[in-house]
Amino acid sequence: MYSREYRSTIRTIVRNVMRRKFPGIKLSVLDEATKEIAANVHARFYGANVDGVGSPLWRRKDEGLPTASAEELLNVPDA
């Protein structure tokens, strides 16, 4: 799965939950929040320092470390 697809899946899950739990939320606020959450979750799984937590939740077996930096993951524009 490509990074873009992974973030899109996270956004969809978050958007659906937030729409159910907060039915009156503005679409622009919802979109902004889901993009930020997806970027942070994606970066966190790659070992980026997000919210003061820097260790990755998983590591590659062959190298032991993620291949992308936090800046690379958090600053990728969504298409």
N, C-alpha and C positions, 0 to 999 in steps of 0.2 A: 504494500500500500504506500502510495506517495504521501509526503507530508501534507500537501494540500488536501488530499482526500481524508486523511486522518483528522485534520483540524475541522474540515467540513462536517464530518461525522460527529465530532464533539459538539460543534455549534448546533447541529440539529437536535441532539439529545438535550442540551441545555435549553435551547429555545422552546422545545416542546414542554419541558418541565416548568419553565418560568411562565409560559402562557397559561398553563393549568393552574399554577399556584398564585399568579398575579395577573388576573384577567384584564385589569384596567391599565396595564403598563403600555406606554407609548411604543410604537414600532421602532422609532429611531433609538430610544433608550435600550430597548430589547436587543437590537442589532449590535449596538456598541458594546453592551455587556457580554453578549455571546462571543463576539470576536476576541475580546480581551480574555475571557475565561478560556477559550479554546487555545489561544496562543500560550497562555501560562501553563495550562495542563500539558500541552505538547512539549513545551520547553522543560517542564519538570520531569517528564518521563525520559528526556534525553540527558538529564543531570545538570540542568542549568540551575543557578541560584535564583529561586523564586520565593519571595516572601521570607527571605533569610534562611531558607533551607537549601543547601547546596549539593547534597549527595544524591546521585541518581537512584531511582527506584529499581532500575535494571541496568545491567552492563552487558556489553558484547563479550562473548566467551573468549574469542581469540585475542582481543586487545585489552580488555578490562576497563576501557574508558569509552565514553560516547565520542563520536567523531565530529560533532558540531558544538560550537560555543553558545553560550546563552544569548549573546548579541545576535548571532546568526539566526537563531530560532525565534526570538521575540520580535525581531524587526523584519520578518518576511511579510511582504504585502499580500493580502488576500486577493485572489482573482475572482 
